[in-house]
Amino acid sequence: MRSISQEQIIATLHSVGINMNDSVFIHSSLFTLGAIENHSVKEVPEAFLNSFKTAIGDNGNIFMPAFNYQFPRSRKEDLRSQECVLGYWPEWFRQQPNVVRSGHPMFSICGLGPDVAKICLPKKPEYYAFAENSTFSRLIEQNTVLVLQGIGLRVATVIVQIEAMLGLKYRFNKPFTGVTTLTNGEEANGTFYHFCFPINNAYREDYSKLEAALLNSGIMKQAQLGRSFIYTIKMKALYHFVKDFVADNQFALLNCNPSELYRFDNGKEVSYSVDK
């Protein structure tokens, strides 16, 4: 098995544009990295995290998704203990000292660093995960670096925020009412929204063409990292690229050109004809 040193990891992070004082938002398939020299398998998460800490310094910030999709069924979630379902590393990160967590019961985000409290706003419920004044909107405003380690753009949930910002109508805000306990123990009883596709899967996202265009343009940087790869792109650059990408075809990020779209109306998902 190919191994990599922490020094090599840090050098690679710098080579793809991660610099001192940056904020990074990491989607990772950590098992694809392989071994880190002088560290056991159990120590890999901490060693990899420490590599990012070194690359961005004490004034940088690290964010990871902490998503969990039970709320539509449970209608009651406690963010102090709710597990992230995206894999071992983000769940491990969630439990580390000084990590804060934003207040959405399905799409919470965890952060570590000096600015994370003002980005995640852990003491406030977040009713809209993808909207103006959401955690994702603040990540874009801060020009956070999107990091994809061992996994492609298909998992980059910030694109959903960009779709909302661009007013792309194939998604719609769907309400789920219930109780969310924030990490400070306060309960928020209200309606929380997901900017989603229709439940019948009439159409879905397909970011493969976008990913190819980003890599071909050089705006999204790439490098070999251990046994896999790493992609990075600043979120503001991603926003502007997506805006241009969908300018001539509003469905450029979908797997088809639907003839009908959906909205949520009177408790139901209702189809309507696409405006030509």
C-alpha positions in Angstrom: 0.0 0.0 0.0 1.3 3.4 -1.0 2.0 5.6 2.0 2.4 9.4 2.3 4.0 11.6 4.9 2.3 14.5 6.6 4.9 16.8 5.0 3.9 15.5 1.6 0.2 16.1 2.4 0.9 19.6 3.5 2.9 20.4 0.4 0.1 19.0 -1.8 -2.5 21.1 0.0 -0.4 24.2 -0.7 0.0 23.1 -4.3 -3.7 23.1 -4.9 -4.2 26.5 -3.5 -4.8 26.0 0.2 -2.9 28.7 2.0 -2.4 30.2 5.5 -5.5 31.8 7.0 -7.8 30.0 4.6 -11.1 28.4 5.5 -11.7 24.9 4.0 -14.9 22.9 3.7 -13.9 19.2 3.3 -15.8 16.4 1.6 -13.6 13.3 2.0 -13.4 9.6 1.2 -10.6 9.1 3.8 -10.1 5.4 3.2 -8.9 6.2 -0.4 -6.0 8.2 1.0 -4.0 5.1 2.2 -1.5 5.0 5.0 0.2 8.0 6.5 3.8 7.4 7.4 4.5 6.8 11.1 0.8 6.6 12.0 -1.4 3.7 12.6 -4.7 3.3 10.8 -6.5 4.6 13.9 -4.3 7.7 13.9 -5.0 8.6 10.3 -8.0 10.9 11.0 -6.1 13.0 13.5 -3.0 13.1 11.3 -4.9 14.2 8.2 -6.7 16.9 10.2 -3.4 18.1 11.7 -2.1 18.4 8.1 -4.9 20.8 7.3 -4.3 22.7 10.5 -0.7 23.2 9.6 -1.5 24.2 6.0 -4.0 26.9 7.1 -2.4 28.0 10.4 -4.1 29.1 13.6 -6.2 31.7 11.9 -7.7 29.3 9.4 -11.0 27.4 9.8 -12.0 23.8 9.0 -15.6 22.8 8.1 -17.1 19.4 7.4 -20.7 18.3 6.7 -22.5 16.6 9.6 -25.6 15.6 7.7 -28.3 13.2 9.0 -31.6 12.5 7.2 -33.8 11.2 10.0 -35.7 14.4 10.8 -38.5 13.9 8.2 -39.4 10.7 10.0 -38.4 11.4 13.6 -39.5 15.0 13.7 -37.3 15.3 16.8 -33.5 15.5 16.7 -30.8 16.4 19.2 -27.7 18.0 17.6 -25.7 17.3 20.7 -25.7 13.6 20.0 -27.1 13.2 16.5 -24.6 11.2 14.4 -23.3 12.3 11.0 -24.1 9.6 8.5 -21.5 10.6 5.9 -18.7 8.4 7.1 -16.2 7.8 9.8 -14.1 11.0 9.4 -16.8 13.7 9.6 -18.5 11.8 12.5 -15.1 11.7 14.3 -14.6 15.4 13.5 -18.0 16.2 15.0 -16.9 14.8 18.4 -13.6 16.6 18.6 -13.0 19.4 21.3 -14.0 22.9 20.3 -16.0 21.8 17.2 -19.3 23.7 16.8 -22.3 22.6 14.9 -24.9 24.7 13.0 -28.6 24.4 13.8 -30.3 22.5 11.0 -31.6 19.0 11.8 -30.7 17.5 8.4 -27.9 19.6 6.9 -25.8 20.8 9.9 -22.2 21.8 9.4 -19.4 21.4 11.9 -16.5 23.8 12.2 -13.2 24.2 14.0 -11.3 27.5 14.2 -11.5 31.1 15.3 -14.3 32.1 13.0 -16.6 29.1 13.0 -19.1 30.3 15.6 -20.0 33.3 13.4 -20.3 31.1 10.4 -22.2 28.2 11.9 -24.2 30.2 14.5 -24.6 27.2 16.7 -26.9 29.0 19.2 -29.5 29.7 16.6 -31.8 27.3 14.8 -31.3 27.3 11.0 -34.7 26.9 9.4 -33.5 27.0 5.8 -30.4 24.9 5.0 -30.0 26.5 1.5 -31.1 30.1 1.4 -30.0 33.6 2.2 -28.3 33.8 5.6 -27.7 30.1 5.7 -24.4 28.6 6.9 -23.7 27.7 3.3 -24.3 31.3 2.2 -21.8 32.5 4.8 -19.3 29.9 3.7 -19.5 31.3 0.1 -19.3 34.9 1.4 -16.1 34.0 3.2 -14.8 32.4 0.0 -14.2 29.1 1.7 -12.1 26.6 -0.3 -14.2 23.5 -1.3 -12.0 20.4 -0.8 -12.9 17.1 -2.4 -10.5 14.3 -1.3 -11.0 11.0 -3.1 -14.5 11.9 -4.2 -15.9 14.0 -7.0 -18.2 17.0 -7.3 -21.3 15.0 -7.0 -21.2 15.3 -3.2 -20.6 19.1 -3.2 -23.7 20.2 -1.4 -22.7 23.8 -1.7 -23.9 23.6 -5.3 -27.5 23.2 -3.9 -26.9 26.6 -2.2 -25.7 28.0 -5.5 -28.8 26.6 -7.2 -30.9 28.4 -4.6 -29.0 31.7 -5.1 -29.5 31.5 -8.9 -33.2 30.9 -8.5 -33.2 27.6 -10.4 -36.7 26.3 -10.2 -36.3 22.6 -10.5 -35.7 22.4 -6.7 -38.2 23.6 -4.1 -38.3 24.3 -0.4 -40.1 21.4 1.4 -41.1 21.9 5.0 -40.6 19.5 7.9 -42.0 20.5 11.3 -40.6 19.3 14.5 -38.2 19.9 17.4 -34.5 20.4 17.1 -32.3 20.6 20.2 -29.2 22.8 19.5 -25.8 22.0 20.9 -26.3 24.5 23.7 -29.4 22.5 24.9 -32.0 24.9 23.7 -35.0 23.5 21.8 -36.3 25.0 18.6 -39.9 23.9 17.7 -40.6 25.0 14.2 -40.5 24.3 10.5 -37.2 23.4 8.9 -36.7 23.3 5.1 -34.8 21.3 2.5 -34.3 22.7 -1.0 -35.0 19.4 -2.7 -36.0 17.4 -5.8 -39.4 15.7 -6.1 -39.7 12.5 -4.2 -40.6 10.5 -7.3 -37.1 11.2 -8.8 -38.5 12.6 -12.0 -35.1 14.2 -12.4 -31.9 14.4 -10.4 -28.6 16.2 -10.3 -25.7 15.3 -12.6 -22.6 17.4 -12.0 -20.3 15.3 -14.1 -20.2 17.8 -17.0 -19.7 20.6 -14.6 -16.8 18.7 -13.0 -15.2 18.1 -16.3 -15.5 21.7 -17.3 -14.1 23.0 -14.0 -11.1 20.7 -14.3 -10.5 21.5 -18.0 -10.6 25.3 -17.2 -8.1 24.9 -14.4 -10.3 26.8 -12.0 -10.7 23.7 -10.0 -7.2 22.5 -9.1 -6.3 18.8 -8.8 -3.4 16.7 -7.6 -2.5 13.2 -6.6 -2.8 12.6 -2.9 -1.7 9.3 -1.4 -3.7 6.5 -3.3 -6.3 8.9 -4.5 -6.7 12.6 -5.5 -7.7 16.0 -4.2 -9.7 18.7 -6.0 -10.0 22.3 -4.6 -12.0 25.4 -5.7 -12.9 28.6 -4.0 -16.6 28.8 -3.5 -17.0 32.3 -5.0 -15.3 31.0 -8.2 -17.6 28.0 -8.2 -20.6 30.3 -7.9 -19.6 32.4 -10.9 -18.7 29.3 -13.0 -22.0 27.7 -12.3 -23.9 30.9 -13.1 -22.3 30.9 -16.5 -22.7 27.2 -16.9 -26.5 27.3 -16.6 -26.9 30.6 -18.5 -28.0 29.0 -21.7 -29.7 25.9 -20.2 -31.4 26.1 -16.9 -31.2 22.3 -16.6 -27.4 21.9 -17.3 -26.9 20.5 -13.8 -29.6 17.8 -14.2 -29.6 14.3 -15.7 -32.4 15.3 -18.2 -34.3 18.3 -19.5 -37.7 17.8 -17.7 -41.0 18.9 -19.3 -42.5 19.3 -15.8 -41.2 20.7 -12.6 -42.5 20.5 -9.0 -43.4 22.7 -6.1 -44.7 22.0 -2.7 -48.3 23.3 -2.3 -51.0 22.4 0.3 -48.9 19.6 1.8 -48.2 17.9 -1.6 -45.6 17.9 -4.3 -47.4 19.3 -7.3 -46.1 19.2 -10.9 -46.4 22.1 -13.4 -45.3 22.7 -16.9 -41.8 24.1 -17.6 -41.8 27.7 -18.9 -40.4 27.7 -22.4 
